[in-house]
Amino acid sequence: MSNDPKMVLPDEKSRWRCAHCGNLTRFDVTRASTVTEFWHADLAGFVTVEERNVGAEEVLAVSCRWCRAVDRIEIVPR
């Protein structure tokens, strides 16, 4: 992940805020991830995913759902 605040997921002590419109609750987040899953197919061919492990994850973009700003997203304390 980048050190750019908009490219980092908030943790339990922080949250995103749009510095343009003040939005604290609605963001479009584009992520890329590498996932390994264990699939169990029954005899009829229906699949159930029994295990899922995320190997790598990267935030590609974050934008404000209200005003569509992409360059004004910041991390603030909760």
Buried (B, 14 or more C-beta within 10 A) or exposed (E): EEEEBBBBEBEEEBBBBBEBEEBEEEBEBEEEEEEEEEEEEEEEEEEEEEEEEEEEEEBEEBBBEBEEBBEBBEBEEE
